[in-house]
Amino acid sequence: SRQWRGVIEEYRDRLPVAEGTPVVTLREGGTPLVPAQVVSERTGCEVYLKVEGANPTGSFKDRGMTMAITLAKQAGARAVICASTGNTSASAAAYAVRAGMVCAVLVPQGKVALGKMGQALVHGSRILQVDGNFDDCLTLARGLSEKYPVALVNSVNPMRIEGQKTAAFEIVDMLGDAPDIHVLPVGNAGNITAYWKGYREYAADGPATHTPRMWGYQASGAAPIVRGEPVKDPTTIATAIRIGNPASWEPAERARDESGGLIDAVTDRQILSAYRLLAASEGVFVEPASAASVAGLLKAAEQGLLDPGQRVVCTVTGNGLKDPEWAVAGAPRPITVPVDADAAAERLGLA
Ligand code: F0G
C-alpha cells in the first residue's frame, strides 16, 4: 500500500502544473466519502457525505491552496495575501510555511471562529482585522495584490478552482460515476464553480457518463444569489459563509443553470438543526457553515424535490473543531463526580 500523495500528484494529468514544478503539499485530498445512514433514511435517497474537514488544515481550501501556492512559488512570489472568513487564511498560512513564504491575511473583525484564528496565528501569518465584512476584506486584498508584490490566493485566483475541482474527481472515482445531485454550501461561490468544472471535465473525458445537478445553499441572512442582489450587511451564525457579494457569482449561476440545479437559502435554525443531526446521528462533526448542504437537502426533501433512490453527495466543507462554540452552547454541563465507581455508575444510570 502507498500513501496518498496529495491532489497535484494524484491528478497531475488534469491540472496545469508543468513537469518538474516543485509541489507544495500537505497531502491534501483523498478525503472520506461516508454513507449518511440517517439522512438517507429521512430523504429516501442514497446520501453520502464528502468529509472535507479531514483535510490537513481541516477544510476543502487545502485542495486549492496546494495549487495556488505551488504556482505562486514557481512564479517567484515571496508573499501571498488573502481575504478570509477563516478557513482560507488557515490554509494559506500553513501552505505558506511549507513554501517558505510570508502570508498576510485580512479578516472581518470579530467574525472569525477562534480555531481558525488560532491556525493563522500559530502558522505565523500576519493578520489584519478589518473594520468591515468579508467583501470589504476581499476588495482590500485585491487592491493590495495589484499595487504590491504579493500574490492573491483567494478563489478569484483560477489555480484555486483547479485544485478544488479534484473533489469531484475523487467522488466519481469512488462511486464509479457522478451522483444524480451534488449539494454544497455557497459563500464566495468558488467551490460550486470548482466542482462543476471537475464534473464537466470527467463527463467530457469518460470517467463519468453524466454530470450531477448542482444544488447550492446560502444562509438566509447572507443569500445574495438567491435574492438576486448583493447583501450589504450579511448576517448568519455560519460565519464561514457570511458573504454579501460573492466573487464567483456568475460562474455559480452558470453551474446552477447548466446542470439543471438550484441555489436556495436555509435559515440559521435549519443549519444548526442539520449540524446537530450530523454530529448526533452520523458521527460527523462539521462546522456550522458545512451543515448548510445537509440542511438544504432536508429542505428539498420536504419540498418534494427528490425522487426515491437518487444518489446524492453532500460536501461538508470544514471540521467542527474549528468552531466548537455551537457544540457547547445549550448543551448540558458535564457532571463532576468523586473518584468512586459506585458514584460514577449511579450518575451514568448504570447502578
Ligand atoms: N464552507 C466553509 C467551511 C467555508 O469556509 C467556505 C468559504 C464555504 C463553505 C463556502 O465556499 O466560498 O467557495 O462558496 N470560506 C471562505 C474563507 C470564504 O475565507 O474561508 P465558497
Residues whose N, C-alpha, C, O or C-beta is under 5 A from the ligand:
A	BS01	F0G	A83 S84 T85 G86 N87 T88 P185 V186 G187 N188 A189 G190 N191 I192 A240 A289 S290 T317 G318
